[in-house]
Amino acid sequence: MVSKNSEGTPKWKSNGNNHPQNLRRQLIVQQRKSLPIASVEKRLLEEVRKHDILIIVGETGSGKTTQLPQFLCNGGFCRDGKVIGITQPRRVAAVTVAKRVAEECEVELGQKVGYSIRFDDTTSATTRIKYMTDGLLLREALLDPLLSRYSVVIVDEAHERTVHTDVLLGLLKGVQLARSLEGRKDANSVPLKEANNVQNRVSLKPCQGSKLSPLKLIIMSASLDARGFSEYFGGAKAVHIQGRQYPVDILYTHHAEPDYVDAALITIFQIHMNEGPGDILVFLTGQEEIESVEKLIHERVQKLPESSLRLSVVPIFSSLPSEKQMLAFKPALSGTRKVILATNIAETSVTIPGIKYVIDPGLVKARSYNHRTGMESLIITPISKAQALQRSGRAGREGPGKCFRLYQESEFAKLVDSTTPEIKRCNLANVILQLKALGVDDIMGFDFMEKPSRTAIANSLEQLFLLGALTDDYKLSDPVGSQMARLPLDPIYSKALIVASEFNCLEEMLISVAMLSAESMFYTPRDKLDEARDARKCFTSVDGDHLTLVSVYRASAECLEKSRLAGSKDKKAEKTLNKWCRENFINSRSLKHARDIHSQIRGHVEQMGLHITSCGDDMLQFRRCLAASFFLNAALKQHDGSYRALASSQTVQIHPSSVLFRAKPECIVVYQMSSILYFGIKRVVISHLGKGGKKNQQIK
Ligand SMILES: Nc1ncnc2c1ncn2[C@@H]1O[C@H](COP(=O)(O)OP(=O)(O)OP(=O)(O)O)[C@@H](O)[C@H]1O
């Protein structure tokens, strides 16, 4: 019988099916069922059971990244507490995909599903599906050479061929052989020459605990040269997942576009005025370009008829604080179309809800390495076909989509199939240091899928030797080299920390390294330019940006300390600090991140037994230490006000955002030519040496 309330009208109780959370759950279940990969779950599981190495190629959006780990987990691959590891080339993908999969599994992030990226680990002892960056798994191999906790490692987006992916592939090959030797009684009879030096290393390490099962390895992408990978893995089986969830219309321009930024702007507004609902994702080459396009959109929006849909602009690039990056993944407000201006960090793996239109100018800012000077720089170059496919794949994930390529079809045909592996175009010092720490002495003999050039290896070995990480015969030095390899930092930063302990200013160097490892510390709202500039002056040190960052950190620590002394508990003290950040135009999230990094590196440094002392106000001591640490990157002022980097003879300039931009001291040191910081200079501009192109080439 229906119960009635006091007014005599029936009282109704919902069964909860219409609750937004339940509706979302139902939607997710339906979405998952409709993915192309869903119909081949059983077959995929069989293939993984049958083959230790499997290459999986499937259309973008077919469900590889989110579904396969769940299939494997449900299929018994997480028995005995084993973990399925999925590597991603980018942090943002590891984070957002883990969040999505946790939601699909209806668990809290960090329980069954989690992610682990440098300085941010959400995993726990209960995590069974772990998304991480490829670099992070490499680091894990230092501590656990057999990767014993993993039953399966999936190398996702392998087509990107990041330097970490390439090294990981070689390493995983070795780990796999070593684990299969572990499992074989006649392991001793297997000729050692079968194993390369990594394999030797891992097979000689004793295995902790019980016998290890073989490691399953899956290489995955939508745009993979399956044959090349299969050959590298000795004829490994490749399977193709047919079909895509939704179609994506590809449109090309009739004529070549002389100005791709302008073409992108016109296309944004054409879509906005003429196409149906749906958000727009635009691929641009870097932060400055994104910021200038954002400004232009704001200007042009003013001229739109009042009746039209609102347009909101959201940027996403790697140096943006992560919580700002996440804004791109938030749905647009009703009555608003969202335009996301992204670098290639949004190119692979990610699903940005709401995106229906992709605008692809066909360019990317990519690392390039000059073998002669040993210098790395970022150059704007055409993308590969694989990248174009990935970009268009960001549309059509929740419904049919459109991709506007701002170039002619004939130009697409000329693009290279896949991007040159990063290992062929970057400084290898970091990777070599890690390989040496893993016991790989013969770098040239390492089983790279594609070997880097001899010159690149020699340059990086020389750099490590000069930093004291290697001995005369290029073995890892003890303790300096091994200490450097233990720190999750660029070798030059690691060395700076070791040097600082001798200069009695490790406290300041820890702060400096932590602040540099976090995202941009200062922010300048467009409507408060003067206020922000004045606030920054309070921290500015005439001696450079490192010292400026130390001042910010010290002032923030003082504010926190005062608040605690006044009796505030942690939460209240944090609130006070956030207020202080707002007043001083400091990015509170970046500062918090820097504090977390600081405490993590401090932990490493303490374990290493380095003396953590402070030079107090003796900043000359700290500057001496900076010079001693970054001596490889010293630069001298030239007559025209530019600088000449002593090691490479390259001409560089101080970036306007640096506190040294006007002061222009005689001699400066650069942290690293690619991620440049002279006594704190955040970025520099290197004069462009090639013909044509842009006059100046921005190095980030
Ligand atoms: N965060 C999310 N929000 C909404 N839908 C999502 C999200 N992540 C994934 N999906 C849905 O799941 C589908 C499969 O995504 P998944 O990342 O597993 O595909 P994929 O095959 O790995 O694609 P790619 O090769 O582009 O990485 C997407 O097309 C989308 O429909």
The ligand as a Tripos MOL2 file, in Angstrom:
@<TRIPOS>MOLECULE
LIG
   31    33     1     0     0
SMALL
NO_CHARGES

@<TRIPOS>ATOM
      1 N1         38.2420   10.4330  -18.4980 N.pl3     1 LIG1
      2 C1         37.3090    9.9460  -19.3150 C.ar      1 LIG1
      3 N2         36.0980   10.5230  -19.3890 N.ar      1 LIG1
      4 C2         35.1440   10.0670  -20.2280 C.ar      1 LIG1
      5 N3         35.3260    9.0080  -21.0310 N.ar      1 LIG1
      6 C3         36.5170    8.3850  -21.0000 C.ar      1 LIG1
      7 C4         37.5700    8.8260  -20.1470 C.ar      1 LIG1
      8 N4         38.6210    8.0300  -20.3550 N.ar      1 LIG1
      9 C5         38.2430    7.1340  -21.2720 C.ar      1 LIG1
     10 N5         36.9780    7.3360  -21.6650 N.ar      1 LIG1
     11 C6         36.2060    6.5710  -22.6550 C.3       1 LIG1
     12 O1         36.8550    5.3410  -22.8670 O.3       1 LIG1
     13 C7         37.2480    5.2110  -24.2250 C.3       1 LIG1
     14 C8         38.5210    4.4070  -24.2970 C.3       1 LIG1
     15 O2         39.6170    5.1520  -23.7790 O.3       1 LIG1
     16 P1         41.0730    4.5160  -23.7610 P.3       1 LIG1
     17 O3         41.9680    5.5640  -23.2590 O.co2     1 LIG1
     18 O4         41.0470    3.2210  -23.0490 O.co2     1 LIG1
     19 O5         41.3100    4.2410  -25.3030 O.3       1 LIG1
     20 P2         42.6750    3.8780  -26.0630 P.3       1 LIG1
     21 O6         42.3470    2.7910  -27.0210 O.co2     1 LIG1
     22 O7         43.7340    3.6020  -25.0800 O.co2     1 LIG1
     23 O8         42.9390    5.2170  -26.8260 O.3       1 LIG1
     24 P3         44.3490    5.9290  -27.1950 P.3       1 LIG1
     25 O9         45.0290    5.0400  -28.1800 O.co2     1 LIG1
     26 O10        43.8970    7.2050  -27.7820 O.co2     1 LIG1
     27 O11        45.0830    6.0730  -25.9260 O.co2     1 LIG1
     28 C9         37.3340    6.6390  -24.7350 C.3       1 LIG1
     29 O12        37.1350    6.7080  -26.1150 O.3       1 LIG1
     30 C10        36.1830    7.3040  -23.9830 C.3       1 LIG1
     31 O13        34.9660    6.9950  -24.6190 O.3       1 LIG1
@<TRIPOS>BOND
     1     1     2 1
     2     2     3 ar
     3     2     7 ar
     4     3     4 ar
     5     4     5 ar
     6     5     6 ar
     7     6     7 ar
     8     6    10 ar
     9     7     8 ar
    10     8     9 ar
    11     9    10 ar
    12    10    11 1
    13    11    12 1
    14    11    30 1
    15    12    13 1
    16    13    14 1
    17    13    28 1
    18    14    15 1
    19    15    16 1
    20    16    17 2
    21    16    18 1
    22    16    19 1
    23    19    20 1
    24    20    21 2
    25    20    22 1
    26    20    23 1
    27    23    24 1
    28    24    25 2
    29    24    26 1
    30    24    27 1
    31    28    29 1
    32    28    30 1
    33    30    31 1
@<TRIPOS>SUBSTRUCTURE
     1 LIG1         1 GROUP 0 **** ****
